[in-house]
Amino acid sequence: AREIEINKRVGEIEEALRNLPDWKESAQTFEWGEDFGGDDETVLTWHFDRPVIVHRFPAEIKAFYMKRDPDDDRLAMGIDVLAPEGYGEIIGGGERATDLDFLKEQIEKHDLPEKVFDWYLDLRKFGSVPHSGFGLGLERTVSWITGRDHVRETIPFPRTIARLHP
């Protein structure tokens, strides 16, 4: 049993070493204003033994409905929670914009059909309370908590473009 455990760990170390040059290159070419890719998240999270919260991303890479930072309009009031040890993003979220004019400008700026968002804009016509939202990647979170080697080990049934239901 001990030999199997040691062999597994040696395999993990060898895999990490094979990927190290890719991680280094990814980290060296990352520039402000770009979104994190999977490699970037992996590089960042291998340095921590607990979840990391990354916040205030460049607004240009976030959803049009995300509120801007009142102190720096270039930033969005969003967060990603990254699981440690290379598991990646487990939660993404942010504060939602409540200003109707801002939302209309963003829809136009992103060349989106306003008609599709009429219902969303109607919610803001008479004012709105500050609010936020988030999405939890359940399978990835379970992968991290259970120490699975790959997220596919926690998916309850295969999902493909042609198959979305069990």
Rosetta constraint file for C-alpha pairs under 8 A:
AtomPair CA 1 CA 5 HARMONIC 6.31 0.50
AtomPair CA 2 CA 6 HARMONIC 6.18 0.50
AtomPair CA 3 CA 7 HARMONIC 6.06 0.50
AtomPair CA 4 CA 8 HARMONIC 6.09 0.50
AtomPair CA 5 CA 9 HARMONIC 6.28 0.50
AtomPair CA 6 CA 10 HARMONIC 6.11 0.50
AtomPair CA 7 CA 11 HARMONIC 6.13 0.50
AtomPair CA 8 CA 12 HARMONIC 6.29 0.50
AtomPair CA 9 CA 13 HARMONIC 6.23 0.50
AtomPair CA 10 CA 14 HARMONIC 6.14 0.50
AtomPair CA 11 CA 15 HARMONIC 6.15 0.50
AtomPair CA 12 CA 16 HARMONIC 6.20 0.50
AtomPair CA 13 CA 17 HARMONIC 6.19 0.50
AtomPair CA 14 CA 18 HARMONIC 6.23 0.50
AtomPair CA 15 CA 19 HARMONIC 6.38 0.50
AtomPair CA 16 CA 20 HARMONIC 6.00 0.50
AtomPair CA 17 CA 21 HARMONIC 7.72 0.50
AtomPair CA 19 CA 23 HARMONIC 6.42 0.50
AtomPair CA 20 CA 24 HARMONIC 6.14 0.50
AtomPair CA 21 CA 25 HARMONIC 6.11 0.50
AtomPair CA 22 CA 26 HARMONIC 6.07 0.50
AtomPair CA 22 CA 39 HARMONIC 7.75 0.50
AtomPair CA 23 CA 27 HARMONIC 6.12 0.50
AtomPair CA 23 CA 39 HARMONIC 6.00 0.50
AtomPair CA 23 CA 40 HARMONIC 7.09 0.50
AtomPair CA 23 CA 42 HARMONIC 7.69 0.50
AtomPair CA 23 CA 43 HARMONIC 5.91 0.50
AtomPair CA 24 CA 28 HARMONIC 6.14 0.50
AtomPair CA 24 CA 43 HARMONIC 7.87 0.50
AtomPair CA 25 CA 29 HARMONIC 6.24 0.50
AtomPair CA 26 CA 30 HARMONIC 6.23 0.50
AtomPair CA 26 CA 39 HARMONIC 6.59 0.50
AtomPair CA 26 CA 40 HARMONIC 6.34 0.50
AtomPair CA 27 CA 40 HARMONIC 6.27 0.50
AtomPair CA 27 CA 43 HARMONIC 7.24 0.50
AtomPair CA 30 CA 34 HARMONIC 7.14 0.50
AtomPair CA 30 CA 40 HARMONIC 7.98 0.50
AtomPair CA 32 CA 58 HARMONIC 7.92 0.50
AtomPair CA 33 CA 57 HARMONIC 7.91 0.50
AtomPair CA 33 CA 58 HARMONIC 5.52 0.50
AtomPair CA 33 CA 60 HARMONIC 7.55 0.50
AtomPair CA 33 CA 61 HARMONIC 7.43 0.50
AtomPair CA 34 CA 58 HARMONIC 7.71 0.50
AtomPair CA 34 CA 61 HARMONIC 7.12 0.50
AtomPair CA 35 CA 57 HARMONIC 7.98 0.50
AtomPair CA 35 CA 61 HARMONIC 6.32 0.50
AtomPair CA 36 CA 40 HARMONIC 5.50 0.50
AtomPair CA 36 CA 41 HARMONIC 6.32 0.50
AtomPair CA 37 CA 41 HARMONIC 6.36 0.50
AtomPair CA 38 CA 42 HARMONIC 6.15 0.50
AtomPair CA 38 CA 88 HARMONIC 6.95 0.50
AtomPair CA 39 CA 43 HARMONIC 6.19 0.50
AtomPair CA 40 CA 44 HARMONIC 6.24 0.50
AtomPair CA 41 CA 45 HARMONIC 5.99 0.50
AtomPair CA 41 CA 82 HARMONIC 7.22 0.50
AtomPair CA 41 CA 86 HARMONIC 7.07 0.50
AtomPair CA 41 CA 88 HARMONIC 5.59 0.50
AtomPair CA 41 CA 89 HARMONIC 7.34 0.50
AtomPair CA 42 CA 46 HARMONIC 6.10 0.50
AtomPair CA 42 CA 85 HARMONIC 7.50 0.50
AtomPair CA 42 CA 86 HARMONIC 4.36 0.50
AtomPair CA 42 CA 87 HARMONIC 6.94 0.50
AtomPair CA 42 CA 88 HARMONIC 6.08 0.50
AtomPair CA 43 CA 47 HARMONIC 7.32 0.50
AtomPair CA 43 CA 86 HARMONIC 7.13 0.50
AtomPair CA 44 CA 48 HARMONIC 7.70 0.50
AtomPair CA 44 CA 86 HARMONIC 7.82 0.50
AtomPair CA 45 CA 49 HARMONIC 7.92 0.50
AtomPair CA 45 CA 51 HARMONIC 7.81 0.50
AtomPair CA 45 CA 52 HARMONIC 7.23 0.50
AtomPair CA 45 CA 82 HARMONIC 6.75 0.50
AtomPair CA 45 CA 83 HARMONIC 6.64 0.50
AtomPair CA 45 CA 84 HARMONIC 4.67 0.50
AtomPair CA 45 CA 85 HARMONIC 5.51 0.50
AtomPair CA 45 CA 86 HARMONIC 5.19 0.50
AtomPair CA 45 CA 87 HARMONIC 7.48 0.50
AtomPair CA 45 CA 88 HARMONIC 7.01 0.50
AtomPair CA 46 CA 84 HARMONIC 6.11 0.50
AtomPair CA 46 CA 85 HARMONIC 4.53 0.50
AtomPair CA 46 CA 86 HARMONIC 5.28 0.50
AtomPair CA 47 CA 84 HARMONIC 7.63 0.50
AtomPair CA 47 CA 85 HARMONIC 7.41 0.50
AtomPair CA 48 CA 52 HARMONIC 7.46 0.50
AtomPair CA 48 CA 84 HARMONIC 5.52 0.50
AtomPair CA 48 CA 85 HARMONIC 6.79 0.50
AtomPair CA 49 CA 84 HARMONIC 5.38 0.50
AtomPair CA 49 CA 85 HARMONIC 6.60 0.50
AtomPair CA 50 CA 83 HARMONIC 6.69 0.50
AtomPair CA 50 CA 84 HARMONIC 5.23 0.50
AtomPair CA 51 CA 81 HARMONIC 6.46 0.50
AtomPair CA 51 CA 82 HARMONIC 5.46 0.50
AtomPair CA 51 CA 83 HARMONIC 4.52 0.50
AtomPair CA 51 CA 84 HARMONIC 5.29 0.50
AtomPair CA 52 CA 81 HARMONIC 5.68 0.50
AtomPair CA 52 CA 82 HARMONIC 5.14 0.50
AtomPair CA 52 CA 83 HARMONIC 6.57 0.50
AtomPair CA 52 CA 84 HARMONIC 7.15 0.50
AtomPair CA 53 CA 79 HARMONIC 6.60 0.50
AtomPair CA 53 CA 80 HARMONIC 5.79 0.50
AtomPair CA 53 CA 81 HARMONIC 4.57 0.50
AtomPair CA 53 CA 82 HARMONIC 6.32 0.50
AtomPair CA 54 CA 79 HARMONIC 5.55 0.50
AtomPair CA 54 CA 80 HARMONIC 5.29 0.50
AtomPair CA 54 CA 81 HARMONIC 6.42 0.50
AtomPair CA 54 CA 82 HARMONIC 7.64 0.50
AtomPair CA 55 CA 77 HARMONIC 7.11 0.50
AtomPair CA 55 CA 78 HARMONIC 5.60 0.50
AtomPair CA 55 CA 79 HARMONIC 4.26 0.50
AtomPair CA 55 CA 80 HARMONIC 6.49 0.50
AtomPair CA 56 CA 69 HARMONIC 7.37 0.50
AtomPair CA 56 CA 75 HARMONIC 5.42 0.50
AtomPair CA 56 CA 76 HARMONIC 5.19 0.50
AtomPair CA 56 CA 77 HARMONIC 5.21 0.50
AtomPair CA 56 CA 78 HARMONIC 5.41 0.50
AtomPair CA 56 CA 79 HARMONIC 6.55 0.50
AtomPair CA 57 CA 61 HARMONIC 7.48 0.50
AtomPair CA 57 CA 62 HARMONIC 7.37 0.50
AtomPair CA 57 CA 75 HARMONIC 5.50 0.50
AtomPair CA 57 CA 76 HARMONIC 5.52 0.50
AtomPair CA 57 CA 77 HARMONIC 7.33 0.50
AtomPair CA 57 CA 78 HARMONIC 6.40 0.50
AtomPair CA 57 CA 79 HARMONIC 7.49 0.50
AtomPair CA 58 CA 62 HARMONIC 7.13 0.50
AtomPair CA 58 CA 74 HARMONIC 5.81 0.50
AtomPair CA 58 CA 75 HARMONIC 4.51 0.50
AtomPair CA 58 CA 76 HARMONIC 5.98 0.50
AtomPair CA 59 CA 63 HARMONIC 7.87 0.50
AtomPair CA 59 CA 66 HARMONIC 7.88 0.50
AtomPair CA 59 CA 68 HARMONIC 6.88 0.50
AtomPair CA 59 CA 73 HARMONIC 7.74 0.50
AtomPair CA 59 CA 74 HARMONIC 5.56 0.50
AtomPair CA 59 CA 75 HARMONIC 4.66 0.50
AtomPair CA 59 CA 76 HARMONIC 4.48 0.50
AtomPair CA 60 CA 74 HARMONIC 7.62 0.50
AtomPair CA 62 CA 66 HARMONIC 6.89 0.50
AtomPair CA 62 CA 76 HARMONIC 7.02 0.50
AtomPair CA 62 CA 78 HARMONIC 7.93 0.50
AtomPair CA 64 CA 103 HARMONIC 7.26 0.50
AtomPair CA 64 CA 106 HARMONIC 5.62 0.50
AtomPair CA 64 CA 107 HARMONIC 6.88 0.50
AtomPair CA 64 CA 110 HARMONIC 7.56 0.50
AtomPair CA 65 CA 96 HARMONIC 5.76 0.50
AtomPair CA 65 CA 97 HARMONIC 5.41 0.50
AtomPair CA 65 CA 103 HARMONIC 6.35 0.50
AtomPair CA 65 CA 106 HARMONIC 7.55 0.50
AtomPair CA 66 CA 76 HARMONIC 6.21 0.50
AtomPair CA 66 CA 77 HARMONIC 6.58 0.50
AtomPair CA 66 CA 78 HARMONIC 7.11 0.50
AtomPair CA 66 CA 94 HARMONIC 6.42 0.50
AtomPair CA 66 CA 95 HARMONIC 5.92 0.50
AtomPair CA 66 CA 96 HARMONIC 4.66 0.50
AtomPair CA 66 CA 97 HARMONIC 5.30 0.50
AtomPair CA 67 CA 76 HARMONIC 5.79 0.50
AtomPair CA 67 CA 77 HARMONIC 5.58 0.50
AtomPair CA 67 CA 94 HARMONIC 7.72 0.50
AtomPair CA 67 CA 95 HARMONIC 5.66 0.50
AtomPair CA 67 CA 96 HARMONIC 5.08 0.50
AtomPair CA 67 CA 97 HARMONIC 4.12 0.50
AtomPair CA 67 CA 98 HARMONIC 7.57 0.50
AtomPair CA 68 CA 72 HARMONIC 7.49 0.50
AtomPair CA 68 CA 73 HARMONIC 5.52 0.50
AtomPair CA 68 CA 74 HARMONIC 7.25 0.50
AtomPair CA 68 CA 75 HARMONIC 5.76 0.50
AtomPair CA 68 CA 76 HARMONIC 4.38 0.50
AtomPair CA 68 CA 77 HARMONIC 5.64 0.50
AtomPair CA 68 CA 97 HARMONIC 7.50 0.50
AtomPair CA 69 CA 73 HARMONIC 5.55 0.50
AtomPair CA 69 CA 74 HARMONIC 7.49 0.50
AtomPair CA 69 CA 75 HARMONIC 5.44 0.50
AtomPair CA 69 CA 76 HARMONIC 5.46 0.50
AtomPair CA 69 CA 77 HARMONIC 5.50 0.50
AtomPair CA 76 CA 94 HARMONIC 7.99 0.50
AtomPair CA 77 CA 94 HARMONIC 5.58 0.50
AtomPair CA 77 CA 95 HARMONIC 5.60 0.50
AtomPair CA 78 CA 92 HARMONIC 7.66 0.50
AtomPair CA 78 CA 93 HARMONIC 5.64 0.50
AtomPair CA 78 CA 94 HARMONIC 3.82 0.50
AtomPair CA 78 CA 95 HARMONIC 6.32 0.50
AtomPair CA 79 CA 92 HARMONIC 5.82 0.50
AtomPair CA 79 CA 93 HARMONIC 5.34 0.50
AtomPair CA 79 CA 94 HARMONIC 5.76 0.50
AtomPair CA 80 CA 89 HARMONIC 6.44 0.50
AtomPair CA 80 CA 90 HARMONIC 7.57 0.50
AtomPair CA 80 CA 91 HARMONIC 5.60 0.50
AtomPair CA 80 CA 92 HARMONIC 4.43 0.50
AtomPair CA 80 CA 93 HARMONIC 6.45 0.50
AtomPair CA 81 CA 89 HARMONIC 5.71 0.50
AtomPair CA 81 CA 90 HARMONIC 5.79 0.50
AtomPair CA 81 CA 91 HARMONIC 4.96 0.50
AtomPair CA 81 CA 92 HARMONIC 6.40 0.50
AtomPair CA 82 CA 87 HARMONIC 7.35 0.50
AtomPair CA 82 CA 88 HARMONIC 5.06 0.50
AtomPair CA 82 CA 89 HARMONIC 4.21 0.50
AtomPair CA 82 CA 90 HARMONIC 5.73 0.50
AtomPair CA 82 CA 91 HARMONIC 7.15 0.50
AtomPair CA 83 CA 87 HARMONIC 5.33 0.50
AtomPair CA 83 CA 88 HARMONIC 5.33 0.50
AtomPair CA 83 CA 89 HARMONIC 6.13 0.50
AtomPair CA 83 CA 90 HARMONIC 6.23 0.50
AtomPair CA 83 CA 141 HARMONIC 7.70 0.50
AtomPair CA 83 CA 144 HARMONIC 6.87 0.50
AtomPair CA 84 CA 88 HARMONIC 7.15 0.50
AtomPair CA 84 CA 144 HARMONIC 7.96 0.50
AtomPair CA 87 CA 140 HARMONIC 7.14 0.50
AtomPair CA 87 CA 143 HARMONIC 7.69 0.50
AtomPair CA 87 CA 144 HARMONIC 6.11 0.50
AtomPair CA 88 CA 140 HARMONIC 7.85 0.50
AtomPair CA 89 CA 137 HARMONIC 7.64 0.50
AtomPair CA 89 CA 140 HARMONIC 7.78 0.50
AtomPair CA 90 CA 136 HARMONIC 5.85 0.50
AtomPair CA 90 CA 137 HARMONIC 4.98 0.50
AtomPair CA 90 CA 138 HARMONIC 7.40 0.50
AtomPair CA 90 CA 140 HARMONIC 6.04 0.50
AtomPair CA 90 CA 141 HARMONIC 5.59 0.50
AtomPair CA 91 CA 134 HARMONIC 6.75 0.50
AtomPair CA 91 CA 135 HARMONIC 5.61 0.50
AtomPair CA 91 CA 136 HARMONIC 4.56 0.50
AtomPair CA 91 CA 137 HARMONIC 6.07 0.50
AtomPair CA 92 CA 134 HARMONIC 5.50 0.50
AtomPair CA 92 CA 135 HARMONIC 5.44 0.50
AtomPair CA 92 CA 136 HARMONIC 6.80 0.50
AtomPair CA 93 CA 132 HARMONIC 7.33 0.50
AtomPair CA 93 CA 133 HARMONIC 5.50 0.50
AtomPair CA 93 CA 134 HARMONIC 3.80 0.50
AtomPair CA 93 CA 135 HARMONIC 6.18 0.50
AtomPair CA 94 CA 132 HARMONIC 5.49 0.50
AtomPair CA 94 CA 133 HARMONIC 5.76 0.50
AtomPair CA 94 CA 134 HARMONIC 6.43 0.50
AtomPair CA 95 CA 130 HARMONIC 7.53 0.50
AtomPair CA 95 CA 131 HARMONIC 5.88 0.50
AtomPair CA 95 CA 132 HARMONIC 4.04 0.50
AtomPair CA 95 CA 133 HARMONIC 6.52 0.50
AtomPair CA 96 CA 130 HARMONIC 7.28 0.50
AtomPair CA 96 CA 131 HARMONIC 5.94 0.50
AtomPair CA 96 CA 132 HARMONIC 5.39 0.50
AtomPair CA 96 CA 133 HARMONIC 7.28 0.50
AtomPair CA 97 CA 102 HARMONIC 7.69 0.50
AtomPair CA 97 CA 103 HARMONIC 7.03 0.50
AtomPair CA 97 CA 130 HARMONIC 7.88 0.50
AtomPair CA 98 CA 103 HARMONIC 7.70 0.50
AtomPair CA 98 CA 124 HARMONIC 6.24 0.50
AtomPair CA 98 CA 127 HARMONIC 7.24 0.50
AtomPair CA 98 CA 128 HARMONIC 5.73 0.50
AtomPair CA 98 CA 129 HARMONIC 7.22 0.50
AtomPair CA 98 CA 130 HARMONIC 6.81 0.50
AtomPair CA 99 CA 103 HARMONIC 6.34 0.50
AtomPair CA 99 CA 124 HARMONIC 7.02 0.50
AtomPair CA 99 CA 127 HARMONIC 7.74 0.50
AtomPair CA 100 CA 104 HARMONIC 6.26 0.50
AtomPair CA 100 CA 121 HARMONIC 6.57 0.50
AtomPair CA 100 CA 124 HARMONIC 5.72 0.50
AtomPair CA 100 CA 125 HARMONIC 6.46 0.50
AtomPair CA 101 CA 105 HARMONIC 6.19 0.50
AtomPair CA 102 CA 106 HARMONIC 6.19 0.50
AtomPair CA 103 CA 107 HARMONIC 6.17 0.50
AtomPair CA 103 CA 121 HARMONIC 7.54 0.50
AtomPair CA 104 CA 108 HARMONIC 6.25 0.50
AtomPair CA 104 CA 114 HARMONIC 7.71 0.50
AtomPair CA 104 CA 121 HARMONIC 7.85 0.50
AtomPair CA 105 CA 109 HARMONIC 5.94 0.50
AtomPair CA 106 CA 110 HARMONIC 6.04 0.50
AtomPair CA 107 CA 111 HARMONIC 6.18 0.50
AtomPair CA 107 CA 112 HARMONIC 5.23 0.50
AtomPair CA 107 CA 113 HARMONIC 7.30 0.50
AtomPair CA 107 CA 114 HARMONIC 6.50 0.50
AtomPair CA 108 CA 112 HARMONIC 6.10 0.50
AtomPair CA 108 CA 113 HARMONIC 7.84 0.50
AtomPair CA 108 CA 114 HARMONIC 7.51 0.50
AtomPair CA 113 CA 117 HARMONIC 7.27 0.50
AtomPair CA 114 CA 118 HARMONIC 6.32 0.50
AtomPair CA 117 CA 121 HARMONIC 6.19 0.50
AtomPair CA 118 CA 122 HARMONIC 5.99 0.50
AtomPair CA 119 CA 123 HARMONIC 6.61 0.50
AtomPair CA 120 CA 124 HARMONIC 7.19 0.50
AtomPair CA 121 CA 125 HARMONIC 6.46 0.50
AtomPair CA 122 CA 126 HARMONIC 7.99 0.50
AtomPair CA 123 CA 127 HARMONIC 7.76 0.50
AtomPair CA 123 CA 128 HARMONIC 7.32 0.50
AtomPair CA 124 CA 128 HARMONIC 5.52 0.50
AtomPair CA 136 CA 141 HARMONIC 7.82 0.50
AtomPair CA 137 CA 141 HARMONIC 6.07 0.50
AtomPair CA 138 CA 142 HARMONIC 6.13 0.50
AtomPair CA 139 CA 143 HARMONIC 6.09 0.50
AtomPair CA 139 CA 151 HARMONIC 6.24 0.50
AtomPair CA 139 CA 152 HARMONIC 7.94 0.50
AtomPair CA 139 CA 154 HARMONIC 5.48 0.50
AtomPair CA 139 CA 155 HARMONIC 5.94 0.50
AtomPair CA 140 CA 144 HARMONIC 6.29 0.50
AtomPair CA 140 CA 151 HARMONIC 5.54 0.50
AtomPair CA 140 CA 154 HARMONIC 7.65 0.50
AtomPair CA 141 CA 145 HARMONIC 6.18 0.50
AtomPair CA 142 CA 146 HARMONIC 5.89 0.50
AtomPair CA 142 CA 154 HARMONIC 6.62 0.50
AtomPair CA 143 CA 147 HARMONIC 5.68 0.50
AtomPair CA 143 CA 148 HARMONIC 4.84 0.50
AtomPair CA 143 CA 149 HARMONIC 7.35 0.50
AtomPair CA 143 CA 150 HARMONIC 6.84 0.50
AtomPair CA 143 CA 151 HARMONIC 5.51 0.50
AtomPair CA 143 CA 153 HARMONIC 7.45 0.50
AtomPair CA 143 CA 154 HARMONIC 6.15 0.50
AtomPair CA 144 CA 148 HARMONIC 6.55 0.50
AtomPair CA 148 CA 153 HARMONIC 6.70 0.50
AtomPair CA 148 CA 154 HARMONIC 7.73 0.50
AtomPair CA 149 CA 153 HARMONIC 7.63 0.50
AtomPair CA 150 CA 154 HARMONIC 7.90 0.50
AtomPair CA 151 CA 155 HARMONIC 6.91 0.50
AtomPair CA 157 CA 166 HARMONIC 6.15 0.50
AtomPair CA 158 CA 163 HARMONIC 7.72 0.50
AtomPair CA 158 CA 166 HARMONIC 7.71 0.50
AtomPair CA 159 CA 163 HARMONIC 5.46 0.50
AtomPair CA 159 CA 164 HARMONIC 5.28 0.50
AtomPair CA 159 CA 165 HARMONIC 7.32 0.50
AtomPair CA 160 CA 164 HARMONIC 6.29 0.50
